[in-house]
Amino acid sequence: MGHRLGRRFGWLWAAYGTSGLGTWLAFGAFPVIAIQVLHAGPAEVAALSSVGAAVGAAVAVPLGPWVEFRRKRPVLMAMDLVRFAALLTIPAAFALGVLTFLQLLLVSVVVAAADITFRAASGAYLKTLLPAEDLLVANARFESTNWTNTIIGPPLGGAAIGLLGPVATVVADAVSHLLSALGIRAAGGHEPRPEREEAARMRPGDLLDGWRYILADATLRPLFFNTALFNALVMGTQPLLAVLMLDRLGFAPWQYGLAFAAPAIGGLLGSRLARPLATRFGQYRILVASGALRAIWPVGLAFLGPGTGGLLLVIGVELGLIFCCGVFNPVHATYRLQRTATDRVARTLSAWAVTTRATTALLTAVWGVLGSMLGPRTAIGLAGVLLLATPLLLPRHVHTPQHEPEPASSRT
């Protein structure tokens, strides 16, 4: 971790870590508010994650092309401020006694759209900020920071809710985005405005540019389908796993939290090993190997039983899964950036994120129905079997990245 990437990246990294910590502190805060404050039922709680994410993804569709031809640092600050303002309306309405479920849903849509746009802009900004050989180092640091926040955020957030009330972590999340915007502003530096010919102003067809670019590329296309399907199958079964553990098998809430917090250490370890492994064996080999290995773990959850043995099984499965994801994610993010032309990064990343969010929302709803029909254990096992086939969607051949980043801005 001694590889120096410059002051501007340092501020970007600090901003990423700060906003990420706020997000994990507030993990699960919306459902808690919906249940404890608004007395919402299961259908309404499910809508917060599925409908909110799906509508937020739809709202973000035109923002990818819009971001592409604007300076990325102001966009990053704007999206942070949008999330800050939207989230702050919740404690304000709660204090005034006028908070409604509709407001929670609208805020979840705004935050989802702003998050997708932020990620698209940050990837494009990172590619122009650093040379190609430093991208994997940077993405590994982001991944390591994310898993660190995953370990410490939810337990601290749960304690804060218990001590200070259900909206406390939402306030912390809002403030974290404000601090992130200030950090990105402090990064400074000159960023030239992307050029676009007058005759090529945005047209309705431009909304699909990101998808057209992905589907036309022999490397990005299989990675796109692999990651969208993998993420959707893993995340879509999480509500069923909660039902199985907390209801059918009688695990205590603290055991359920431990089962997913402790394995995050595997993600931290995997992200630290990503660069050494890629340096020794090559990015493509590690991409395919870790992408295939991460698919073998979730099927083990179908054999989950009660008691200590069951808890250890969940921790073991999640530890293996998260370790492989910790290796895969930074290598995948780097390979995708290197493969994408500089003037297409924002549109490509936006299309990628929109598809992943929408697919996850769809499969969450589908697996909810399957869980009702077949039972949660059988539905989880079915998802695990389908995940075993996802490595078939990984790239079959080595493709040298066809687009290298433009020379990075001078760093201080």
N, C-alpha and C positions, 0 to 999 in steps of 0.2 A: 504494500500500500504506500511505498515511498515514492512512487512515480509521480512527479509533479506535473500538473496539467494547467497551471497558471491561475492567476487571481480571479479572472472572470468565471472560469469553471468552478472555482471554490465557492463563489457566491451562489452560482446556480445550484450546486450540490447542497449547500446549506439551506437554500430556499426549498428544494425538493424534500430534504429531510424534515424541515419544520412543518410544511403542509401535510406531509405523509404522517407525521406523528399526530397531528390534529385529527386527521381522518380516522386513524386507528383508535384514538381516544374516544371518538364518537361512534365507533363500530357498534351497530345494533341500537343506536340511540333512537332512531325514528320508530322502529317497532315498539320499543319500550314506551315512548311517548304516546304512540297510538293506543297501546293497551292500557297503560296506567292512567293516562290523563284523559283520553278521548273514549275509552272503553270500546275500542274497535274490535270487530270479530275477525276470525281467521281469513275470510275472503278479503277484507280491507287491508289487513297486514300483508297478505301476499301481493296485493296490488301495489303496495309501496315499492317493492323490489322489482316485480315483473313489469307492470304497466309504466311505472316511473322510468325504469331503464329503457324500455322500448320507445316510449314517446321522446325521451331525452335523446336517444340515438337518432330518431327521425328529425328532430329539431337541428341536430348537429350536421346533417347531410350537406346543406348549402354552405356551412361554415368552412369546410375543408378547402374548396376552391377560393373562397374569400381570403383565407389566411395565406394561401400560397403566394399572393402578390402583394403582401404587406410585410413590413418589418416585423420580425418574430418577437423581439423583446417587448415592444409595447403590447402585442397581443397577449403574451404571457401575463403581464401585469394586469391587463384588462380582465382576463378570465379569473385571475385570483380575486380581483375586486368584486367581480360579479358574484363569485361564490361567497365572499365575505358578506356582501349586502344581503343576498338571498337567505343565507343561514341565520343572519342576525334578526330577521323578521320573526323567527320562531320564538326565541326567548322574549322578544318585545311583545308579541301577541299573547304569549303565556302570562306575562306579568300583568297585562291588561285584561286577562280573562276572556279573550276573543279568539283563541286558537281553535282552528277547525281541521278536520281531516283533509278537506280540499286544499288548504294551505300547505299541509305537509306534502301532499301529492305534487302540487305545483312546484314547491321548492326542490323536491327530489328530481323533477324533470329539468329544472334550470341547472341544478348542480351537475347532473349527468351530462347535459349538453356542453356545459363549460369545461367539464373534466375531459371529455373527448377532444374538444378544441385545444385545450391546454397541452394535451399529450402530443397532438399533431404538430403544434407550433414548437414544442420543446425538442422534438426529434429533428425537425428542420433546422432549428437554431443550433443544436449540438453538432450537426454535420458540418456547418460552416464555421463553428467555433474551434474545432479540433481537427488535426490531420487524421488520415485513415488509421494509422497505426495506434492511435490513442483511443479510438472509439470503444474497443473492448474493455480497456481499463476503466473508462468512464461508466459504461453500462454495468460493469461488475460492481462498481461503487454504488450506483443507484440501487442495484438489486440487493446488495448487502445492507444498505440503509433501510430498504423496504422491509426486509425480514427482521432487522433489529427493532423497527417500529412495531412489527407484528407481535414480537415477543413481549414488549413492555406496554404497548398502547392499550389493548383490551383490558388487562387486569387493572391498570390505573384508571381507565375509564369507568369500569364497574365500581371501583371504590369511590370515585367522584360522584357517580349517580347515587350511590347509597348514602353519602355524606351530605351532598349539596342539592340533590334533586334531579329529576329526569332531563332537564334542559342544560345542565352544567356543561356537559361535554360538547353540546352543540355550540355553546359560546366559545369553548376552547378551539373547536374546529374552525369557527369563523375567524377568530383572532390569528390562528396559524396561517390562514390564507392572506391576511393583511401583512403579516410578517414576511411571508414568501414574496409578496409583491415588492415590499421594501428591499428585500435581499436582491431580487432581480434588478431593481433599479440601481442598487449600489454597484452592480457588476460593471456598469458603464460600457464604454467602448463604442466605436462607430460601427453601425450596421447599414450598409447600402440598401436602398429601396430596390426590391426585385423589379426587373424591367418587364413590361408587357406592351406589345404593339397596340396602338389605338384601335385597330380593326379587330383585335382579338379580345374585346371586352367580354365579360361573363355572359354566356348564353345558357338557356335551360339544359342543353346537352352537356355542359361543363360539369354538372352535378355528378355525372357518372364517370368522369375522367379517372378518378382513383381506381375504381373497379376495372375499367378497361385496361389500365396500365398493369394492374396485378394479373389479370387473366391472360394477358398477352406475353407474360414473362415465364419462361420454363422453370425458373427456380421459385419465384414468388408465388406462383399459382398453387403448387402443392403445399407449400408452407402455410398459405392463407387458409386452405380448407382444413389442413391438419390442426392448426391452432384454434380456429373457430369451433370445430367439432369437439376437440379435446376439452377446451375450456367450458363449453356449454354442457357437456356430459358430466364433468366433474362438479361444476357449480349447480347444475340443475337438480342434482340429487341431495344437496345439502339440507334442504327442508325435510326430506324424507329421513335422512340420517338423524336429524334432531328429533323427529317423532319416534324413530326406532329406539334411540338411546334414552330419551327423557320420559317417554310414555310406556312403550312396550317392555323395555328392559330395566326400567327403574333407576337409571343413573341419576345422581344428584347434579344440579346445575354446575357446581364447581368441578365435578369430574368431567362434564361435557366441555367446559372451558379449558381444562388442563389438557384434554385429549387433542386440542388443536393449537394451543399456545406452545406447549413443550416441543412438538415436532418442528416448529419454526426455526429451531436451532439448526436443523438440517439445511434449510434454505440459506442461512448465514454461512454455513460451512461450504455448501455447494457454490455459492457466488464467489467465495474467496478462491476456490479451486478452478473456476471457469477459465481464467486467463492462463494459468500454468498448463492446464490440460490442453487448451487450444494451441498454445505455443509448441507443445511437445508433439501432439498428434494431428494438428491441423484443425481449423474451425469446422470444416465440413464433417469430418469424422465425429467430432464431439457433438455437433448439432444433431446428427442422425442417431448416434449412440444414446445420448441423453434423452432425445425425443422418443426413442423406442422404449427405453427402460422406464420412463415415467408412466407408461401406459399399463405396465404389468401389475401395479400395486392396487388400484381401487377395487378390483374384483374380490380381494380378500375381505372387504367389508361385508360381503354377503354371508360370511361365516361368523359374524359378530354375535357373541353371547353375553350373558350378564356377569357381574362380578369383576374381580381384579383381572382375571384372564381376558375378559372382553375389553376392558380399558387398555390393557397392555397391547392387545391386538390392534385397536384403533391407533394408538400412539405409534406402533411399529409401522403400520401401513402408511400413515400420514408422514412419518419421518422419512421413509423411503421415497414416497411420492414428492415431498417438498425438497428433499436433497436433489433429486434429478431435475426438478423444475428450477432450482437454484443454479444449476449448471447450465441448463438449456436456455433460460430466459435471456441472460446477457449476451450469449453467443448468437441466439436468434435475433435479438434486437440489433446487434452489430452487423450481422450478415445482411439483414433486411436494409439497413441504412446504406451499406456499401453497394448493394445491388440496385438501389433506387437512384435515379438521376436527381441532382440537387434541386432542380426546378419542379420536381414532382413529389417531393417528400411529404409535404403537408397534406396534399390530396390523397396520397397513398396511405399514410398513417391514419388519416381521418376515416377513409373507407374501411380500413382494417378494423378500427375500433368500433365503428358503427355496426359492422357485420357481427363482430364478436358479442357486443352487448345485445343486439336484437336476437341472435341465435340463442344466447343464454336465457333471455327472457322467454323465448318460445319453448325451449326444452324444459325450462322450469315448470311451465304450465302443463306441458305434455306429461312430464314425469309425476306431476301432482295427480293427474287423472289416472296414470298407470298405478301409482301407489294406492289410490282408492280402490282400484279394480283388483290388483294382484297382491296387494300388501306391500309395505315399505321394503322389506327384506328382498323380495323377489324383484321389485323394480330397481333396487340398488344393484343387485346381481346382474340384471339385464344390461344396465349401463356399463358395468364393469366388463362384461363380455364384449360389448360394442367398442369400448375403449381399446381392447386388445387388437382391434383391426386398424386403429388410427395410424400406426407406423407405416402402413401401406401408402399413406398419403404424403409421406416425407419424400424429398427429392431423391431420385434414384442415381443421379450422376453428379460428379463434381462440376460446378459451374463457377468459373472465375468471375468475380464481381465485375459487371460491365461498366459501372459508373463509379468513379472515384470522386471523393469530395474535392471541391475547389480548394485552393490553398487557404489554410486557416488564417484568420486575422492574427495579427501580431499579439502575443500574450505578454503580460507583465508579471 
